[in-house]
Amino acid sequence: MKEIPKPRWTAYDAMRFDVQMPEGVETITQDRAYTSPIWYTP
């Protein structure tokens, strides 16, 4: 399962300090969520 794409911390810094990001630098990351199976018996 993948999480919602979100800006990387470097994109936040570039916006805050008004810095131009170099060409080819990733500005979005997408985390993966993983959980262990939970066995539930009512």
PQR file with spaces between the fields and no chain letter, atoms N, CA, C, O and H, PARSE charges and radii, in Angstrom:
ATOM       1  N    MET     1       0.846   -1.173    0.000 -0.4000 1.5000
ATOM       2  CA   MET     1       0.000    0.000    0.000 -0.0000 2.0000
ATOM       3  C    MET     1       0.894    1.239    0.000  0.5500 1.7000
ATOM       4  O    MET     1       1.861    1.318    0.758 -0.5500 1.4000
ATOM       5  N    LYS     2       0.567    2.188   -0.844 -0.4000 1.5000
ATOM       6  CA   LYS     2       1.360    3.409   -0.914 -0.0000 2.0000
ATOM       7  C    LYS     2       0.595    4.560   -0.284  0.5500 1.7000
ATOM       8  O    LYS     2      -0.631    4.636   -0.363 -0.5500 1.4000
ATOM       9  H    LYS     2      -0.218    2.124   -1.460  0.4000 1.0000
ATOM      10  N    GLU     3       1.338    5.440    0.334 -0.4000 1.5000
ATOM      11  CA   GLU     3       0.755    6.635    0.942 -0.0000 2.0000
ATOM      12  C    GLU     3       0.524    7.698   -0.133  0.5500 1.7000
ATOM      13  O    GLU     3       0.964    7.543   -1.272 -0.5500 1.4000
ATOM      14  H    GLU     3       2.334    5.379    0.398  0.4000 1.0000
ATOM      15  N    ILE     4      -0.161    8.764    0.231 -0.4000 1.5000
ATOM      16  CA   ILE     4      -0.416    9.873   -0.679 -0.0000 2.0000
ATOM      17  C    ILE     4       0.913   10.584   -0.962  0.5500 1.7000
ATOM      18  O    ILE     4       1.680   10.836   -0.032 -0.5500 1.4000
ATOM      19  H    ILE     4      -0.519    8.890    1.156  0.4000 1.0000
ATOM      20  N    PRO     5       1.199   10.913   -2.231 -0.5600 1.5000
ATOM      21  CA   PRO     5       2.444   11.649   -2.524  0.2800 2.0000
ATOM      22  C    PRO     5       2.475   12.989   -1.787  0.5500 1.7000
ATOM      23  O    PRO     5       1.455   13.666   -1.665 -0.5500 1.4000
ATOM      24  N    LYS     6       3.651   13.355   -1.303 -0.4000 1.5000
ATOM      25  CA   LYS     6       3.803   14.609   -0.564 -0.0000 2.0000
ATOM      26  C    LYS     6       5.151   15.233   -0.893  0.5500 1.7000
ATOM      27  O    LYS     6       6.066   14.534   -1.327 -0.5500 1.4000
ATOM      28  H    LYS     6       4.480   12.805   -1.402  0.4000 1.0000
ATOM      29  N    PRO     7       5.286   16.552   -0.690 -0.5600 1.5000
ATOM      30  CA   PRO     7       6.562   17.206   -0.980  0.2800 2.0000
ATOM      31  C    PRO     7       7.675   16.726   -0.036  0.5500 1.7000
ATOM      32  O    PRO     7       7.435   16.425    1.133 -0.5500 1.4000
ATOM      33  N    ARG     8       8.877   16.667   -0.572 -0.4000 1.5000
ATOM      34  CA   ARG     8      10.039   16.331    0.246 -0.0000 2.0000
ATOM      35  C    ARG     8      10.422   17.533    1.095  0.5500 1.7000
ATOM      36  O    ARG     8      10.008   18.653    0.796 -0.5500 1.4000
ATOM      37  H    ARG     8       9.071   16.912   -1.521  0.4000 1.0000
ATOM      38  N    TRP     9      11.198   17.324    2.140 -0.4000 1.5000
ATOM      39  CA   TRP     9      11.588   18.433    3.009 -0.0000 2.0000
ATOM      40  C    TRP     9      12.434   19.442    2.261  0.5500 1.7000
ATOM      41  O    TRP     9      12.418   20.626    2.597 -0.5500 1.4000
ATOM      42  H    TRP     9      11.534   16.415    2.383  0.4000 1.0000
ATOM      43  N    THR    10      13.189   18.992    1.232 -0.4000 1.5000
ATOM      44  CA   THR    10      13.991   19.929    0.453 -0.0000 2.0000
ATOM      45  C    THR    10      13.101   20.878   -0.355  0.5500 1.7000
ATOM      46  O    THR    10      13.481   22.025   -0.585 -0.5500 1.4000
ATOM      47  H    THR    10      13.202   18.030    0.959  0.4000 1.0000
ATOM      48  N    ALA    11      11.933   20.421   -0.785 -0.4000 1.5000
ATOM      49  CA   ALA    11      11.000   21.288   -1.512 -0.0000 2.0000
ATOM      50  C    ALA    11      10.443   22.362   -0.581  0.5500 1.7000
ATOM      51  O    ALA    11      10.278   23.512   -0.988 -0.5500 1.4000
ATOM      52  H    ALA    11      11.624   19.489   -0.599  0.4000 1.0000
ATOM      53  N    TYR    12      10.154   21.990    0.664 -0.4000 1.5000
ATOM      54  CA   TYR    12       9.691   22.986    1.640 -0.0000 2.0000
ATOM      55  C    TYR    12      10.767   24.044    1.894  0.5500 1.7000
ATOM      56  O    TYR    12      10.467   25.236    1.955 -0.5500 1.4000
ATOM      57  H    TYR    12      10.288   21.056    0.994  0.4000 1.0000
ATOM      58  N    ASP    13      12.027   23.602    2.041 -0.4000 1.5000
ATOM      59  CA   ASP    13      13.122   24.545    2.270 -0.0000 2.0000
ATOM      60  C    ASP    13      13.314   25.472    1.074  0.5500 1.7000
ATOM      61  O    ASP    13      13.528   26.672    1.242 -0.5500 1.4000
ATOM      62  H    ASP    13      12.270   22.633    1.992  0.4000 1.0000
ATOM      63  N    ALA    14      13.238   24.914   -0.135 -0.4000 1.5000
ATOM      64  CA   ALA    14      13.425   25.730   -1.335 -0.0000 2.0000
ATOM      65  C    ALA    14      12.336   26.791   -1.428  0.5500 1.7000
ATOM      66  O    ALA    14      12.611   27.930   -1.806 -0.5500 1.4000
ATOM      67  H    ALA    14      13.064   23.938   -0.272  0.4000 1.0000
ATOM      68  N    MET    15      11.109   26.430   -1.087 -0.4000 1.5000
ATOM      69  CA   MET    15      10.017   27.394   -1.137 -0.0000 2.0000
ATOM      70  C    MET    15      10.196   28.465   -0.050  0.5500 1.7000
ATOM      71  O    MET    15       9.986   29.651   -0.305 -0.5500 1.4000
ATOM      72  H    MET    15      10.885   25.505   -0.780  0.4000 1.0000
ATOM      73  N    ARG    16      10.578   28.049    1.141 -0.4000 1.5000
ATOM      74  CA   ARG    16      10.713   28.983    2.254 -0.0000 2.0000
ATOM      75  C    ARG    16      11.839   30.001    2.039  0.5500 1.7000
ATOM      76  O    ARG    16      11.684   31.186    2.333 -0.5500 1.4000
ATOM      77  H    ARG    16      10.749   27.085    1.348  0.4000 1.0000
ATOM      78  N    PHE    17      12.976   29.516    1.520 -0.4000 1.5000
ATOM      79  CA   PHE    17      14.137   30.380    1.344 -0.0000 2.0000
ATOM      80  C    PHE    17      14.250   30.940   -0.073  0.5500 1.7000
ATOM      81  O    PHE    17      15.245   31.578   -0.416 -0.5500 1.4000
ATOM      82  H    PHE    17      13.102   28.553    1.281  0.4000 1.0000
ATOM      83  N    ASP    18      13.219   30.697   -0.898 -0.4000 1.5000
ATOM      84  CA   ASP    18      13.161   31.207   -2.267 -0.0000 2.0000
ATOM      85  C    ASP    18      14.409   30.809   -3.059  0.5500 1.7000
ATOM      86  O    ASP    18      15.101   31.652   -3.630 -0.5500 1.4000
ATOM      87  H    ASP    18      12.411   30.179   -0.619  0.4000 1.0000
ATOM      88  N    VAL    19      14.674   29.495   -3.075 -0.4000 1.5000
ATOM      89  CA   VAL    19      15.831   28.942   -3.775 -0.0000 2.0000
ATOM      90  C    VAL    19      15.325   28.108   -4.950  0.5500 1.7000
ATOM      91  O    VAL    19      14.345   27.373   -4.824 -0.5500 1.4000
ATOM      92  H    VAL    19      14.112   28.811   -2.611  0.4000 1.0000
ATOM      93  N    GLN    20      15.996   28.227   -6.082 -0.4000 1.5000
ATOM      94  CA   GLN    20      15.630   27.434   -7.253 -0.0000 2.0000
ATOM      95  C    GLN    20      16.251   26.045   -7.138  0.5500 1.7000
ATOM      96  O    GLN    20      17.459   25.917   -6.938 -0.5500 1.4000
ATOM      97  H    GLN    20      16.791   28.823   -6.185  0.4000 1.0000
ATOM      98  N    MET    21      15.432   25.009   -7.264 -0.4000 1.5000
ATOM      99  CA   MET    21      15.934   23.631   -7.197 -0.0000 2.0000
ATOM     100  C    MET    21      16.631   23.277   -8.511  0.5500 1.7000
ATOM     101  O    MET    21      16.143   23.643   -9.580 -0.5500 1.4000
ATOM     102  H    MET    21      14.451   25.113   -7.427  0.4000 1.0000
ATOM     103  N    PRO    22      17.771   22.568   -8.449 -0.5600 1.5000
ATOM     104  CA   PRO    22      18.459   22.150   -9.679  0.2800 2.0000
ATOM     105  C    PRO    22      17.594   21.189  -10.505  0.5500 1.7000
ATOM     106  O    PRO    22      16.707   20.521   -9.974 -0.5500 1.4000
ATOM     107  N    GLU    23      17.864   21.136  -11.781 -0.4000 1.5000
ATOM     108  CA   GLU    23      17.134   20.249  -12.692 -0.0000 2.0000
ATOM     109  C    GLU    23      17.383   18.789  -12.304  0.5500 1.7000
ATOM     110  O    GLU    23      18.518   18.398  -12.034 -0.5500 1.4000
ATOM     111  H    GLU    23      18.585   21.678  -12.212  0.4000 1.0000
ATOM     112  N    GLY    24      16.335   18.003  -12.278 -0.4000 1.5000
ATOM     113  CA   GLY    24      16.462   16.578  -11.982 -0.0000 2.0000
ATOM     114  C    GLY    24      16.344   16.215  -10.511  0.5500 1.7000
ATOM     115  O    GLY    24      16.427   15.035  -10.171 -0.5500 1.4000
ATOM     116  H    GLY    24      15.412   18.321  -12.498  0.4000 1.0000
ATOM     117  N    VAL    25      16.154   17.183   -9.633 -0.4000 1.5000
ATOM     118  CA   VAL    25      16.019   16.909   -8.206 -0.0000 2.0000
ATOM     119  C    VAL    25      14.569   16.530   -7.906  0.5500 1.7000
ATOM     120  O    VAL    25      13.642   17.247   -8.283 -0.5500 1.4000
ATOM     121  H    VAL    25      16.087   18.141   -9.910  0.4000 1.0000
ATOM     122  N    GLU    26      14.384   15.412   -7.234 -0.4000 1.5000
ATOM     123  CA   GLU    26      13.041   14.967   -6.860 -0.0000 2.0000
ATOM     124  C    GLU    26      12.451   15.917   -5.829  0.5500 1.7000
ATOM     125  O    GLU    26      13.115   16.260   -4.850 -0.5500 1.4000
ATOM     126  H    GLU    26      15.137   14.829   -6.928  0.4000 1.0000
ATOM     127  N    THR    27      11.209   16.345   -6.039 -0.4000 1.5000
ATOM     128  CA   THR    27      10.560   17.236   -5.082 -0.0000 2.0000
ATOM     129  C    THR    27       9.364   16.570   -4.412  0.5500 1.7000
ATOM     130  O    THR    27       8.769   17.138   -3.496 -0.5500 1.4000
ATOM     131  H    THR    27      10.669   16.066   -6.834  0.4000 1.0000
ATOM     132  N    ILE    28       9.012   15.377   -4.863 -0.4000 1.5000
ATOM     133  CA   ILE    28       7.870   14.662   -4.283 -0.0000 2.0000
ATOM     134  C    ILE    28       8.323   13.264   -3.874  0.5500 1.7000
ATOM     135  O    ILE    28       9.099   12.621   -4.581 -0.5500 1.4000
ATOM     136  H    ILE    28       9.495   14.916   -5.607  0.4000 1.0000
ATOM     137  N    THR    29       7.837   12.807   -2.737 -0.4000 1.5000
ATOM     138  CA   THR    29       8.132   11.462   -2.261 -0.0000 2.0000
ATOM     139  C    THR    29       6.825   10.738   -1.978  0.5500 1.7000
ATOM     140  O    THR    29       5.802   11.362   -1.696 -0.5500 1.4000
ATOM     141  H    THR    29       7.207   13.330   -2.163  0.4000 1.0000
ATOM     142  N    GLN    30       6.873    9.425   -2.056 -0.4000 1.5000
ATOM     143  CA   GLN    30       5.691    8.616   -1.773 -0.0000 2.0000
ATOM     144  C    GLN    30       6.128    7.457   -0.877  0.5500 1.7000
ATOM     145  O    GLN    30       6.822    6.540   -1.316 -0.5500 1.4000
ATOM     146  H    GLN    30       7.704    8.918   -2.284  0.4000 1.0000
ATOM     147  N    ASP    31       5.710    7.518    0.379 -0.4000 1.5000
ATOM     148  CA   ASP    31       6.081    6.489    1.345 -0.0000 2.0000
ATOM     149  C    ASP    31       5.239    5.238    1.134  0.5500 1.7000
ATOM     150  O    ASP    31       4.184    5.268    0.501 -0.5500 1.4000
ATOM     151  H    ASP    31       5.146    8.262    0.736  0.4000 1.0000
ATOM     152  N    ARG    32       5.733    4.163    1.673 -0.4000 1.5000
ATOM     153  CA   ARG    32       4.986    2.901    1.642 -0.0000 2.0000
ATOM     154  C    ARG    32       4.573    2.553    3.072  0.5500 1.7000
ATOM     155  O    ARG    32       5.330    2.737    4.025 -0.5500 1.4000
ATOM     156  H    ARG    32       6.590    4.140    2.187  0.4000 1.0000
ATOM     157  N    ALA    33       3.367    2.053    3.181 -0.4000 1.5000
ATOM     158  CA   ALA    33       2.864    1.650    4.494 -0.0000 2.0000
ATOM     159  C    ALA    33       2.806    0.126    4.533  0.5500 1.7000
ATOM     160  O    ALA    33       2.361   -0.519    3.583 -0.5500 1.4000
ATOM     161  H    ALA    33       2.753    1.904    2.406  0.4000 1.0000
ATOM     162  N    TYR    34       3.257   -0.428    5.634 -0.4000 1.5000
ATOM     163  CA   TYR    34       3.233   -1.875    5.789 -0.0000 2.0000
ATOM     164  C    TYR    34       2.870   -2.212    7.226  0.5500 1.7000
ATOM     165  O    TYR    34       3.411   -1.635    8.169 -0.5500 1.4000
ATOM     166  H    TYR    34       3.618    0.096    6.406  0.4000 1.0000
ATOM     167  N    THR    35       1.973   -3.128    7.376 -0.4000 1.5000
ATOM     168  CA   THR    35       1.620   -3.597    8.715 -0.0000 2.0000
ATOM     169  C    THR    35       1.650   -5.110    8.728  0.5500 1.7000
ATOM     170  O    THR    35       1.553   -5.755    7.683 -0.5500 1.4000
ATOM     171  H    THR    35       1.533   -3.597    6.610  0.4000 1.0000
ATOM     172  N    SER    36       1.782   -5.660    9.896 -0.4000 1.5000
ATOM     173  CA   SER    36       1.733   -7.107   10.044 -0.0000 2.0000
ATOM     174  C    SER    36       0.286   -7.560   10.010  0.5500 1.7000
ATOM     175  O    SER    36      -0.608   -6.816   10.413 -0.5500 1.4000
ATOM     176  H    SER    36       1.861   -5.136   10.744  0.4000 1.0000
ATOM     177  N    PRO    37       0.048   -8.768    9.535 -0.5600 1.5000
ATOM     178  CA   PRO    37      -1.316   -9.274    9.540  0.2800 2.0000
ATOM     179  C    PRO    37      -1.823   -9.429   10.999  0.5500 1.7000
ATOM     180  O    PRO    37      -1.093   -9.888   11.877 -0.5500 1.4000
ATOM     181  N    ILE    38      -3.032   -9.050   11.213 -0.4000 1.5000
ATOM     182  CA   ILE    38      -3.623   -9.156   12.545 -0.0000 2.0000
ATOM     183  C    ILE    38      -4.720  -10.219   12.474  0.5500 1.7000
ATOM     184  O    ILE    38      -5.674  -10.092   11.707 -0.5500 1.4000
ATOM     185  H    ILE    38      -3.625   -8.676   10.500  0.4000 1.0000
ATOM     186  N    TRP    39      -4.575  -11.234   13.258 -0.4000 1.5000
ATOM     187  CA   TRP    39      -5.568  -12.306   13.269 -0.0000 2.0000
ATOM     188  C    TRP    39      -6.546  -12.022   14.392  0.5500 1.7000
ATOM     189  O    TRP    39      -6.164  -11.954   15.560 -0.5500 1.4000
ATOM     190  H    TRP    39      -3.800  -11.337   13.881  0.4000 1.0000
ATOM     191  N    TYR    40      -7.793  -11.858   14.038 -0.4000 1.5000
ATOM     192  CA   TYR    40      -8.831  -11.504   15.004 -0.0000 2.0000
ATOM     193  C    TYR    40      -9.909  -12.574   15.017  0.5500 1.7000
ATOM     194  O    TYR    40     -10.475  -12.916   13.979 -0.5500 1.4000
ATOM     195  H    TYR    40      -8.104  -11.913   13.089  0.4000 1.0000
ATOM     196  N    THR    41     -10.180  -13.086   16.176 -0.4000 1.5000
ATOM     197  CA   THR    41     -11.244  -14.057   16.334 -0.0000 2.0000
ATOM     198  C    THR    41     -12.225  -13.494   17.361  0.5500 1.7000
ATOM     199  O    THR    41     -11.865  -13.306   18.523 -0.5500 1.4000
ATOM     200  H    THR    41      -9.720  -12.808   17.020  0.4000 1.0000
ATOM     201  N    PRO    42     -13.455  -13.227   16.944 -0.5600 1.5000
ATOM     202  CA   PRO    42     -14.411  -12.640   17.906  0.2800 2.0000
ATOM     203  C    PRO    42     -14.810  -13.598   19.009  0.5500 1.7000
ATOM     204  O    PRO    42     -15.602  -13.239   19.881 -0.5500 1.4000
